[in-house]
Amino acid sequence: MKFTVSGVYSSAISKILVDKGYEPTRLSNTIVQRLGGMGGGEDEPDIVIRDMSRWQGVVLIGDAAKSLANDVLQEVGDAAMLYLPHVYGAVYKASVIERVRNGVIVDLEGRKGLLKTHRYDAEAELVQVTGYARSVSKLLVTDSIKIRSGGAEANRWGRNAFESELPPGWRWKRRASDEENTDVAGKANDLEDMLESPEVPEGRCLLQGKDYVELVFGYEVKPVLDAWRRKLVPTINGHHYLKSLGPEYSALVDFAERVQPLLPEKLDDILAETIAKGVYPRNSEEIRIFHMKPNGTDIERSPAYVLHSDNKVVVAKRSIRSAGKYDGLEVDKRPGDRAISEFRVDEWYYATNYFRRDGSPIGRYVNICTPPEISKSFIRYIDLYVDVVEVNGNVRIIDKDQLDEALENGHITQKMYDKSLKTAEEVAESLTKAAEAETMNEHPT
């Protein structure tokens, strides 16, 4: 099976897959050189691998994407997986659900898609899936349809376009063999017929797509990927962690790896000091918090302000602006409340203490998650569903059913499940002992 890969993780992923017997193709000249000449061909890949948005993992597209992703998981361990079968490139007869500020939401056989457009007719139209947006938990679709078969490709441009073999509105982008041209033309004609047919309901999938998989890499996966990359080329500790924080850190990584042979014993200490001073946020600075779920949902918390920051821990404060109920705590939320969160880079959780405006405590909420990744402008982690809450000395583990569901659906590995549950139990035990000790101090015998 052939694959191609690009982006931050390309060297490490290439080495993993080559060692497992996969055949690389269409790789960059740099990766071809690192692999000793492998991967320089122009054969069509069965699987395409590229970076996720914000460089937090990789996207795999192809009919065997899940099988290949499982092979990668065997080597990297603590990664979350989102698997969407047969969706990438799928064509639907769109059914508009609602209009939003930047487009319309369409029904895709029970899933929701976002079509970004300033103008959209009320009539049904063809849309094609181009990806997935974690920020809105929806498939991304376009009304510019592309149909391929081998080397042949045709695009749907509009009613004014006309070419032989293709239905009105379609144009050839590339022609190939007669068999491939006929296949593309047949699919285009079938799509137009189904679009016009009153017997085909809106929202129906008209042309099946390829499998789409996201592997989301937590903090502890990055050193494993560093080790795989190191088999091909000199690699500093923290290479993938820093690269995944954004392109502004690439120059730091590239420079460090150039001087590594000159400072092999001192480089790690120098780099750690540089990260603490230049990468981590400073006191009073605003920071964004990205709460990433394995099921493909990303939540951005309200802005927080840094109270303390060093190379081990960041303490940040958020002001509560809305009323309601605190999830899990089952306590009223009031505007003016404060949330103080402590993020430790080597722990599989972070704790948030909630306070009223007058400073009186409300409760504590401990998110079980992968160790947080910290940059100058954001903190992110993979939420692992199960959490621990403490209110007035009463400690509970909550949302274990969501953790069970994530394991059942294949969003997390058994290893991550076991680690999450063990961490929750240890945190709950620690909080219970602390609450009992505080009670004894308040009411000594």
C-alpha positions as CSV (number, residue, x, y, z in Angstrom):
1,M,0.0,0.0,0.0
2,K,1.3,3.4,-1.0
3,F,1.2,6.6,1.2
4,T,2.3,10.2,0.9
5,V,2.9,12.5,3.9
6,S,3.7,16.1,4.4
7,G,4.0,18.5,7.3
8,V,5.5,18.7,10.8
9,Y,5.4,14.9,11.4
10,S,6.4,13.7,8.0
11,S,9.9,12.3,8.9
12,A,8.7,10.4,11.9
13,I,5.5,9.1,10.2
14,S,7.4,8.1,7.1
15,K,9.9,6.1,9.2
16,I,7.1,4.3,11.1
17,L,5.2,3.3,8.0
18,V,8.3,2.2,6.0
19,D,9.3,0.0,8.9
20,K,5.9,-1.5,8.8
21,G,6.1,-2.3,5.1
22,Y,4.2,0.6,3.6
23,E,5.5,2.1,0.3
24,P,6.1,5.8,0.2
25,T,5.5,7.9,-2.9
26,R,5.4,11.6,-3.8
27,L,7.5,12.6,-0.8
28,S,9.5,15.9,-0.6
29,N,13.1,15.7,-1.8
30,T,14.2,16.2,1.8
31,I,12.3,13.1,3.1
32,V,13.4,11.1,0.1
33,Q,17.0,11.8,1.0
34,R,16.4,10.9,4.6
35,L,14.8,7.6,3.6
36,G,17.8,6.7,1.4
37,G,16.0,7.4,-1.9
38,M,12.7,5.9,-1.1
39,G,9.4,7.8,-1.8
40,G,10.5,9.8,-4.9
41,G,8.0,8.2,-7.3
42,E,4.9,9.7,-8.8
43,D,2.5,6.8,-8.3
44,E,-0.9,7.7,-7.0
45,P,-1.0,7.2,-3.1
46,D,-3.6,5.0,-1.5
47,I,-3.4,7.2,1.7
48,V,-2.7,10.9,1.9
49,I,-1.4,12.1,5.3
50,R,-1.2,15.8,6.3
51,D,-1.1,18.1,9.3
52,M,-4.3,18.9,11.2
53,S,-5.1,22.5,11.8
54,R,-2.9,24.0,14.6
55,W,-0.5,21.1,14.0
56,Q,-1.9,19.0,16.8
57,G,-1.8,15.8,14.9
58,V,-2.4,14.3,11.4
59,V,-5.2,13.7,9.0
60,L,-5.3,10.5,7.0
61,I,-7.5,10.2,3.9
62,G,-8.0,7.0,1.9
63,D,-10.0,3.7,1.9
64,A,-7.6,2.0,4.3
65,A,-6.9,5.1,6.5
66,K,-8.1,3.5,9.7
67,S,-5.9,0.4,9.3
68,L,-2.9,2.6,8.7
69,A,-3.8,4.8,11.6
70,N,-4.0,1.8,13.9
71,D,-0.5,0.8,12.8
72,V,0.8,4.3,13.8
73,L,-1.1,4.1,17.1
74,Q,0.8,0.9,17.9
75,E,4.0,2.9,17.9
76,V,3.0,6.2,19.4
77,G,0.5,5.1,22.1
78,D,-1.4,8.0,23.6
79,A,-3.2,9.5,20.6
80,A,-6.9,10.1,20.2
81,M,-8.6,9.0,17.0
82,L,-11.6,10.4,15.1
83,Y,-12.8,8.1,12.4
84,L,-15.4,9.2,9.8
85,P,-15.9,6.4,7.3
86,H,-16.6,7.2,3.6
87,V,-17.0,11.0,4.0
88,Y,-14.0,12.7,2.4
89,G,-15.0,13.7,-1.2
90,A,-18.5,12.3,-0.7
91,V,-21.2,14.2,-2.7
92,Y,-24.6,14.9,-1.2
93,K,-27.9,16.4,-2.4
94,A,-27.8,19.3,0.1
95,S,-30.7,20.0,2.4
96,V,-30.4,23.4,4.1
97,I,-31.1,23.3,7.9
98,E,-30.3,26.9,8.8
99,R,-28.4,30.0,7.6
100,V,-25.5,31.2,9.7
101,R,-23.2,34.3,9.6
102,N,-20.6,32.8,7.3
103,G,-22.8,30.4,5.3
104,V,-25.4,27.7,5.7
105,I,-25.7,24.4,7.6
106,V,-26.7,21.5,5.5
107,D,-27.9,18.0,6.4
108,L,-25.7,15.2,5.3
109,E,-27.6,12.0,6.1
110,G,-27.7,12.8,9.8
111,R,-24.4,14.7,10.0
112,K,-24.1,18.4,9.7
113,G,-22.0,20.2,7.1
114,L,-20.9,23.9,6.9
115,L,-21.0,25.5,3.4
116,K,-19.2,28.8,3.6
117,T,-20.9,31.2,1.2
118,H,-22.5,34.6,1.1
119,R,-25.3,33.5,-1.3
120,Y,-27.2,30.4,-1.4
121,D,-30.5,29.5,-3.2
122,A,-33.2,27.7,-1.3
123,E,-33.3,24.9,-3.9
124,A,-31.4,21.7,-3.4
125,E,-27.8,21.7,-4.7
126,L,-24.8,19.3,-4.9
127,V,-22.2,19.7,-2.2
128,Q,-18.9,17.8,-1.6
129,V,-17.1,17.1,1.6
130,T,-13.6,18.7,1.8
131,G,-12.7,18.1,5.4
132,Y,-13.8,18.5,9.0
133,A,-13.8,21.5,11.3
134,R,-13.2,20.7,15.0
135,S,-14.0,24.3,16.0
136,V,-17.7,23.9,14.9
137,S,-17.9,20.0,15.0
138,K,-19.1,19.9,11.4
139,L,-18.0,18.6,8.0
140,L,-16.8,21.3,5.6
141,V,-18.4,21.2,2.2
142,T,-18.2,23.0,-1.1
143,D,-20.5,23.4,-4.0
144,S,-17.6,23.2,-6.5
145,I,-17.7,19.4,-7.2
146,K,-14.7,17.4,-8.4
147,I,-14.9,13.9,-9.8
148,R,-11.8,11.8,-10.4
149,S,-11.1,8.4,-11.9
150,G,-7.4,7.5,-12.2
151,G,-5.9,10.4,-14.1
152,A,-9.2,11.9,-15.3
153,E,-10.9,14.7,-13.5
154,A,-14.0,16.9,-14.2
155,N,-15.3,19.8,-12.2
156,R,-18.8,21.3,-11.9
157,W,-18.5,25.0,-12.7
158,G,-22.0,26.2,-13.4
159,R,-24.8,26.0,-15.9
160,N,-23.0,27.9,-18.7
161,A,-20.2,25.3,-19.0
162,F,-20.6,22.6,-21.7
163,E,-18.2,19.9,-23.0
164,S,-18.7,16.7,-24.9
165,E,-19.6,13.6,-22.8
166,L,-20.2,15.7,-19.7
167,P,-23.6,17.1,-18.6
168,P,-24.2,20.8,-18.8
169,G,-22.3,22.7,-16.1
170,W,-19.3,20.4,-16.1
171,R,-15.8,20.9,-17.6
172,W,-12.8,18.6,-18.0
173,K,-9.8,19.5,-15.9
174,R,-7.8,16.4,-17.1
175,R,-8.5,13.7,-19.6
176,A,-6.9,10.3,-19.4
177,S,-7.7,6.9,-20.8
178,D,-11.0,6.2,-22.5
179,E,-12.1,4.0,-19.6
180,E,-11.2,6.6,-17.0
181,N,-12.9,9.4,-19.0
182,T,-16.1,7.3,-19.4
183,D,-16.1,6.6,-15.7
184,V,-15.9,10.3,-14.8
185,A,-18.5,11.3,-17.3
186,G,-20.9,8.5,-16.1
187,K,-20.6,9.7,-12.5
188,A,-21.2,13.3,-13.4
189,N,-24.3,12.4,-15.4
190,D,-25.6,10.2,-12.6
191,L,-25.1,13.0,-10.1
192,E,-27.1,15.5,-12.2
193,D,-29.9,12.9,-12.7
194,M,-30.2,12.3,-9.0
195,L,-30.1,16.0,-8.2
196,E,-33.1,16.6,-10.5
197,S,-35.0,13.4,-9.4
198,P,-37.9,14.0,-7.0
199,E,-37.4,10.4,-5.9
200,V,-34.0,11.1,-4.3
201,P,-34.6,13.0,-1.0
202,E,-32.6,16.0,0.0
203,G,-29.7,15.2,2.3
204,R,-29.0,11.9,0.6
205,C,-25.4,10.8,-0.2
206,L,-25.1,10.4,-4.0
207,L,-21.5,9.4,-4.3
208,Q,-19.5,7.7,-1.5
209,G,-16.2,9.2,-0.4
210,K,-13.1,8.0,1.3
211,D,-12.4,7.3,4.9
212,Y,-11.2,10.3,7.0
213,V,-9.2,9.8,10.2
214,E,-7.7,12.3,12.6
215,L,-4.9,11.2,15.0
216,V,-4.6,13.8,17.7
217,F,-1.2,13.8,19.4
218,G,-1.0,14.7,23.1
219,Y,2.0,15.9,24.9
220,E,3.5,12.5,25.7
221,V,3.3,11.4,22.0
222,K,5.7,14.1,20.9
223,P,8.8,12.6,22.5
224,V,8.0,9.2,20.9
225,L,7.8,10.9,17.5
226,D,11.1,12.7,18.3
227,A,12.7,9.2,18.8
228,W,11.3,8.0,15.4
229,R,12.6,11.1,13.6
230,R,16.0,10.7,15.3
231,K,16.4,7.4,13.4
232,L,16.6,9.4,10.2
233,V,18.2,12.8,11.2
234,P,19.6,14.5,14.3
235,T,16.6,15.7,16.4
236,I,16.5,17.7,19.6
237,N,14.3,16.8,22.5
238,G,11.1,18.7,22.1
239,H,11.3,18.9,18.3
240,H,7.6,18.0,17.6
241,Y,6.3,19.7,20.7
242,L,7.8,23.1,19.6
243,K,7.0,22.6,15.9
244,S,3.4,21.9,16.8
245,L,3.1,25.2,18.6
246,G,3.2,27.0,15.3
247,P,5.6,28.2,12.6
248,E,7.0,31.0,14.8
249,Y,8.9,28.3,16.8
250,S,10.3,26.5,13.7
251,A,13.3,28.9,13.5
252,L,14.2,28.0,17.2
253,V,14.0,24.3,16.4
254,D,16.0,24.6,13.2
255,F,18.8,26.6,14.9
256,A,19.0,24.2,17.9
257,E,19.4,21.2,15.6
258,R,22.1,22.9,13.6
259,V,24.2,23.7,16.8
260,Q,23.4,20.4,18.5
261,P,26.6,18.7,17.3
262,L,28.6,21.6,18.8
263,L,26.8,21.6,22.2
264,P,25.6,18.0,22.7
265,E,25.9,18.1,26.5
266,K,24.5,21.6,27.2
267,L,21.9,22.0,24.5
268,D,19.0,20.5,26.5
269,D,19.6,22.9,29.4
270,I,20.0,25.9,27.1
271,L,16.8,25.0,25.2
272,A,14.8,24.4,28.4
273,E,15.9,27.9,29.7
274,T,15.0,29.4,26.3
275,I,11.6,27.8,26.3
276,A,10.8,29.0,29.9
277,K,11.8,32.6,29.0
278,G,10.6,32.9,25.4
279,V,7.9,30.3,24.8
280,Y,5.8,30.2,28.0
281,P,3.5,33.1,28.8
282,R,4.4,35.9,31.1
283,N,2.5,37.1,34.2
284,S,-0.7,39.2,33.4
285,E,-0.7,38.2,29.8
286,E,-3.9,36.9,28.2
287,I,-3.9,33.3,27.2
288,R,-6.4,31.1,25.2
289,I,-7.3,27.6,26.4
290,F,-8.2,24.9,23.9
291,H,-10.2,22.0,25.3
292,M,-9.9,19.2,22.6
293,K,-12.2,16.2,22.8
294,P,-11.3,12.9,21.1
295,N,-14.7,12.8,19.4
296,G,-13.8,15.8,17.2
297,T,-15.2,18.6,19.3
298,D,-12.9,21.5,20.2
299,I,-14.0,24.1,22.9
300,E,-12.2,27.4,23.4
301,R,-12.6,28.6,27.0
302,S,-13.1,32.2,27.8
303,P,-9.9,34.2,27.9
304,A,-7.7,33.7,30.9
305,Y,-5.0,35.9,32.5
306,V,-1.7,34.4,33.7
307,L,-1.0,34.8,37.4
308,H,2.2,32.7,37.5
309,S,4.3,30.9,34.8
310,D,7.5,28.9,34.8
311,N,8.8,25.8,33.1
312,K,6.6,23.4,35.2
313,V,3.3,25.2,35.9
314,V,1.0,28.0,34.7
315,V,-1.7,29.4,36.9
316,A,-4.4,31.4,35.1
317,K,-7.5,33.3,36.1
318,R,-10.8,33.5,34.3
319,S,-13.7,35.8,35.1
320,I,-17.2,34.3,35.0
321,R,-19.5,36.5,32.9
322,S,-22.7,34.5,32.7
323,A,-25.3,32.9,35.0
324,G,-26.4,29.3,35.1
325,K,-25.0,26.1,36.7
326,Y,-21.5,24.9,37.0
327,D,-21.3,21.5,35.2
328,G,-20.5,18.7,37.6
329,L,-20.4,21.0,40.6
330,E,-24.2,21.5,40.5
331,V,-23.8,24.9,42.0
332,D,-25.2,28.2,40.8
333,K,-22.9,30.2,38.5
334,R,-23.0,34.0,39.0
335,P,-21.4,36.8,37.0
336,G,-18.3,38.0,38.9
337,D,-17.3,34.5,40.0
338,R,-13.6,33.7,39.5
339,A,-12.0,30.5,38.2
340,I,-8.3,29.8,39.1
341,S,-6.7,27.0,37.0
342,E,-3.4,25.3,37.6
343,F,-1.7,23.6,34.6
344,R,1.2,21.3,35.3
345,V,3.1,20.1,32.3
346,D,3.8,16.6,33.7
347,E,0.4,15.8,35.1
348,W,-2.6,14.0,33.4
349,Y,-5.0,16.5,34.8
350,Y,-5.5,20.2,35.8
351,A,-7.5,21.6,38.7
352,T,-9.8,24.6,38.7
353,N,-10.9,26.3,41.9
354,Y,-14.0,28.4,41.7
355,F,-14.6,31.4,44.0
356,R,-17.4,34.0,44.5
357,R,-16.7,37.6,44.0
358,D,-16.1,38.0,47.8
359,G,-13.5,35.2,47.7
360,S,-15.6,32.5,49.3
361,P,-14.9,29.1,47.8
362,I,-17.5,27.4,45.5
363,G,-15.8,24.1,44.7
364,R,-13.0,22.4,42.8
365,Y,-13.2,20.8,39.3
366,V,-10.4,18.5,38.1
367,N,-10.2,17.8,34.4
368,I,-8.6,14.5,33.5
369,C,-6.6,15.2,30.3
370,T,-3.3,14.6,28.6
371,P,-0.5,16.7,30.0
372,P,-1.1,20.3,28.8
373,E,1.0,21.8,26.1
374,I,1.8,25.5,26.8
375,S,2.9,28.2,24.4
376,K,3.1,32.0,24.8
377,S,-0.4,32.5,23.6
378,F,-2.4,29.3,24.3
379,I,-2.7,26.1,26.4
380,R,-4.2,23.0,24.9
381,Y,-4.8,19.4,25.9
382,I,-6.9,16.4,25.0
383,D,-9.9,16.1,27.4
384,L,-10.4,12.5,28.5
385,Y,-14.1,12.9,29.6
386,V,-13.9,11.5,33.2
387,D,-13.5,14.3,35.8
388,V,-13.3,14.7,39.6
389,V,-15.3,17.3,41.5
390,E,-15.3,18.5,45.2
391,V,-17.9,20.7,46.8
392,N,-17.9,21.2,50.6
393,G,-15.7,18.2,51.2
394,N,-17.8,15.9,49.1
395,V,-15.7,14.3,46.3
396,R,-17.1,12.5,43.3
397,I,-15.8,11.0,40.0
398,I,-18.2,12.0,37.2
399,D,-18.7,11.3,33.5
400,K,-17.1,7.8,33.5
401,D,-19.9,6.7,31.1
402,Q,-18.5,9.2,28.6
403,L,-15.0,7.7,29.0
404,D,-16.5,4.2,28.5
405,E,-18.3,5.4,25.3
406,A,-15.0,6.9,24.0
407,L,-13.3,3.6,24.4
408,E,-16.2,1.7,22.8
409,N,-16.2,4.1,19.8
410,G,-12.4,3.8,19.3
411,H,-11.7,7.5,20.1
412,I,-9.2,6.5,22.7
413,T,-7.0,3.5,23.2
414,Q,-7.2,1.0,26.1
415,K,-4.0,2.4,27.4
416,M,-5.4,6.0,27.5
417,Y,-8.6,4.6,29.1
418,D,-6.7,2.9,31.9
419,K,-4.5,5.9,32.5
420,S,-7.5,8.2,32.7
421,L,-9.4,6.1,35.1
422,K,-6.4,5.5,37.3
423,T,-5.6,9.2,37.4
424,A,-9.2,10.1,38.3
425,E,-9.2,7.5,41.2
426,E,-5.8,8.9,42.5
427,V,-7.0,12.5,42.3
428,A,-10.3,11.6,44.1
429,E,-8.4,9.7,46.8
430,S,-6.1,12.7,47.3
431,L,-9.0,15.2,47.5
432,T,-10.9,13.0,49.9
433,K,-7.9,12.7,52.3
434,A,-7.4,16.5,52.1
435,A,-11.0,17.1,52.9
436,E,-11.0,14.7,55.9
437,A,-7.8,16.3,57.2
438,E,-9.4,19.8,57.0
439,T,-12.5,18.6,58.8
440,M,-10.4,17.2,61.6
441,N,-8.5,20.4,61.9
442,E,-11.7,22.4,62.1
443,H,-13.3,20.0,64.7
444,P,-10.5,18.4,66.7
445,T,-11.5,15.7,69.2
